[in-house]
Structures are given as structure tokens and as C-alpha cells.
Amino acid sequence: MTTVPSPCINWCDINPENGYCRGCYRTLTEIAEWSDMTNPEKLEVWTQLSIRKPQAPL
């Protein structure tokens, strides 16, 4: 079984305005729990990232 890859791009900086990492757009909770998530949970996070990214201020 193939695991869903992490969206991490090694630019870890949490935006205090929205709580999303400026590199991957995950929350601290999502980052911390990534390795314990199931593939469907990881895919759901990926879906959320595509929604968050265009809306996240730099």
C-alpha cells in the first residue's frame, strides 16, 4: 500500500493570522498528527490545502 505524501516543502512558518503553515498550509495539529493519519485522512487534508492556499495571505 502506498502512503499519501506529505505536503511539507521544508518552509515551516506558522502564519499567526490564520494558523496555517506558510509552506504547506497545514495547521500545527495536522502537521503533528500527519504520521498517525490514515490515507483517507491525509487525502482530506490535501483537499483542504487546495482550498486554503489561494485564500492564505502571505
Helices and strands as residue ranges (DSSP letters): H 28-33, G 34-36, H 39-55
